[in-house]
Amino acid sequence: MKKCFAACLLMLAALNTAYAGTISRWNLPDGKMFTLTYQDNQHIRIELGKGHQLLINGAKSHLVTRQGSQRIAMDLANMGDALEAFGGLMMQNAQQRVDELKGSKVQFKKTGRIERIGGYRGEVYQVNLSSPKGNETHEIVVSNHPDILALQDIFLELGKRASKVLPNNQGLVTMNYFSRQAKSVGIGGVLRYGSDLSLREVEKKKLVSGAFQLPQGVTLITLPVFPSMMAR
């Protein structure tokens, strides 16, 4: 009887944590914001605004966007050359930034300052970036809190899965780069990158079933997708 009761408790615990997730909200320039929701690095959703989403559900990665009044989805793994074309349309500035960062050398220097961002205490670092195109100085705030380290891993997973379809925002591309660099030297996850991106809040809550699946009413399209279609 005791074993049966214990088994029931375990089953209830599993049900209660099956969709436990984390929702993080990030400030962008000009009062804009994006929302990143995850359960683990295999279940991620990023809301890009205006009905655009990036969904990772296990091995599947989809971009949900609009074509006129219709919501459509594309499987990133099968996009091939069309993904390159789409990336060129959506990420001209961001891709330019990626190219600029290639071959750069990064040095982190503690400023001794502390900031509290999104409810987390972080250390402020000056970042010196040397590239063939010249030198740059940036400021980032980092934290070794487990919540922020987990978010760092999610950002890095997004970079691997969907590097060509992240929003057309240089700050996000640069933060992904500095997140990799910060992790490599073990100084923590990024809370703020300059004035381009900063954490607003982190919320832990139970997520609805299907949170990382394609929304109802979305049409999964078959490639090829021509650039003229995506430019509407």
C-alpha positions in Angstrom: 0.0 0.0 0.0 2.8 2.4 0.9 4.6 1.6 -2.3 1.5 2.3 -4.3 1.0 5.6 -2.5 4.6 6.6 -3.1 4.2 5.7 -6.8 1.1 7.9 -7.0 3.0 10.8 -5.4 5.8 10.4 -7.9 3.3 10.4 -10.8 1.6 13.6 -9.4 5.0 15.3 -9.1 5.8 14.4 -12.6 2.5 15.8 -13.9 3.0 19.0 -11.9 6.5 19.5 -13.3 5.9 18.3 -16.9 5.4 21.8 -18.2 7.3 23.8 -15.6 9.1 26.5 -17.5 10.8 29.9 -17.4 9.6 33.0 -19.1 12.1 35.9 -19.6 11.3 39.3 -21.0 14.0 41.5 -22.5 14.1 45.2 -23.2 15.2 46.4 -26.7 15.8 50.0 -27.8 12.9 52.3 -28.6 10.7 50.7 -25.9 10.5 47.3 -27.8 10.6 44.0 -26.0 10.8 40.3 -26.8 9.9 37.2 -24.7 11.9 34.1 -24.4 10.2 31.0 -22.9 11.8 27.7 -22.3 11.5 24.4 -20.5 15.0 23.1 -21.4 17.3 23.6 -24.4 15.1 21.3 -26.5 11.9 23.3 -25.8 12.2 27.0 -26.6 9.9 29.7 -27.8 10.8 33.2 -28.7 8.2 35.9 -29.4 9.6 38.4 -31.9 6.5 40.6 -32.1 3.8 41.1 -34.8 2.9 37.4 -34.6 6.4 36.2 -35.4 7.8 33.3 -33.4 10.7 30.9 -33.3 9.8 27.5 -31.9 12.2 24.7 -30.9 10.5 21.4 -30.0 13.0 18.6 -29.7 14.7 18.0 -33.1 12.2 20.3 -34.8 12.8 24.1 -35.3 10.1 26.3 -36.9 9.9 29.9 -37.8 6.3 31.2 -37.7 5.7 34.4 -39.6 3.1 36.2 -41.8 2.4 36.2 -45.5 -0.3 38.8 -45.9 -3.1 37.9 -43.5 -2.0 34.3 -43.3 0.2 32.8 -40.6 2.7 30.4 -42.0 5.5 28.2 -40.6 8.7 26.9 -42.1 10.9 24.0 -40.9 14.3 25.5 -40.5 16.1 22.2 -40.9 14.7 21.8 -44.5 15.0 25.4 -45.7 18.5 25.0 -47.4 19.1 27.8 -49.9 15.8 29.4 -49.1 16.9 29.9 -45.5 19.9 31.8 -46.9 17.6 33.9 -49.0 15.3 34.6 -46.1 18.2 35.4 -43.8 19.4 37.9 -46.4 16.1 39.7 -46.4 15.5 39.7 -42.6 19.0 40.1 -41.3 21.1 42.4 -43.5 22.3 44.6 -40.6 22.7 41.6 -38.2 24.7 39.6 -40.8 26.9 42.5 -41.4 27.6 42.6 -37.6 28.4 38.9 -37.6 30.9 39.4 -40.4 32.5 42.3 -38.4 32.9 40.1 -35.3 34.7 37.3 -37.1 38.4 37.1 -36.2 38.0 39.6 -33.3 39.9 39.4 -30.1 38.0 40.0 -26.8 39.2 41.2 -23.4 37.0 41.5 -20.4 37.9 44.0 -17.6 36.2 44.4 -14.3 34.9 47.9 -13.5 34.2 47.2 -9.8 30.6 48.4 -10.3 27.5 46.4 -9.4 24.1 46.7 -11.1 20.8 45.1 -10.3 18.9 44.2 -13.5 15.7 42.2 -13.7 16.0 41.4 -10.0 19.5 39.9 -10.3 22.8 41.3 -9.0 25.4 41.6 -11.7 29.0 42.7 -12.2 29.8 45.3 -14.8 32.6 44.6 -17.2 34.2 46.7 -19.9 34.7 44.7 -23.1 37.5 45.6 -25.5 37.0 44.2 -28.9 39.9 44.3 -31.4 39.1 43.4 -35.0 40.7 44.0 -38.4 38.3 46.9 -38.8 39.4 48.6 -35.6 38.8 48.6 -31.8 35.5 48.9 -30.0 34.6 49.2 -26.3 31.4 47.9 -24.9 29.9 47.4 -21.4 28.1 44.3 -20.3 26.6 43.2 -17.0 27.0 39.5 -16.1 25.8 37.2 -13.3 26.6 33.7 -12.2 23.1 33.1 -10.8 21.8 29.7 -12.0 18.8 31.3 -13.6 21.0 33.5 -15.8 23.5 30.8 -16.6 20.5 28.7 -17.8 19.3 31.6 -20.0 22.8 31.9 -21.4 22.7 28.3 -22.5 19.3 28.9 -24.2 20.6 31.9 -26.1 23.5 29.8 -27.3 21.2 27.0 -28.4 19.1 29.6 -30.3 22.3 30.8 -32.0 23.1 27.3 -33.1 19.6 26.4 -34.3 18.5 29.6 -35.9 21.5 31.9 -36.5 20.1 33.1 -39.8 16.6 34.0 -38.6 17.1 35.8 -35.4 15.4 39.2 -35.5 17.0 41.9 -37.5 18.7 43.4 -34.5 22.4 44.0 -34.2 22.2 44.0 -30.4 20.8 40.4 -30.3 23.5 39.2 -32.6 26.3 40.9 -30.7 24.9 39.6 -27.4 25.0 36.1 -28.7 28.6 36.6 -29.6 29.5 38.0 -26.2 27.5 35.3 -24.4 29.8 32.7 -26.1 32.9 34.8 -25.1 31.7 35.3 -21.5 31.0 31.6 -21.1 34.4 30.7 -22.5 36.1 32.7 -19.7 33.6 31.8 -17.0 32.4 35.2 -15.9 28.7 34.4 -16.1 25.6 35.0 -18.2 24.7 38.4 -19.7 22.1 40.5 -18.0 22.7 43.6 -20.1 24.6 44.4 -23.3 25.2 48.1 -23.6 21.9 49.9 -24.2 20.8 47.4 -26.8 19.5 44.6 -24.7 18.7 44.1 -21.0 16.7 41.7 -18.9 13.4 43.0 -17.7 12.2 40.0 -15.6 12.3 36.3 -15.2 9.1 34.4 -14.3 8.9 30.7 -13.5 5.5 29.1 -14.0 3.6 26.1 -15.3 3.3 26.3 -19.1 0.3 25.2 -21.0 0.4 21.9 -22.9 1.7 22.5 -26.4 3.6 25.6 -25.6 6.3 24.7 -28.0 4.2 23.3 -30.7 3.0 25.1 -33.8 -0.1 27.2 -33.0 -3.5 26.2 -34.4 -4.4 27.8 -37.7 -0.8 28.0 -38.9 0.0 26.6 -42.4 3.2 24.6 -42.7 4.5 25.5 -46.1 6.6 23.4 -48.4 9.8 24.9 -49.9 11.1 26.3 -52.0 10.1 29.7 -50.7 11.1 32.5 -53.1 12.4 35.9 -51.7 9.5 37.7 -53.4 7.1 35.8 -51.2 8.9 36.7 -48.0 9.2 40.4 -48.9 5.5 41.0 -48.7 
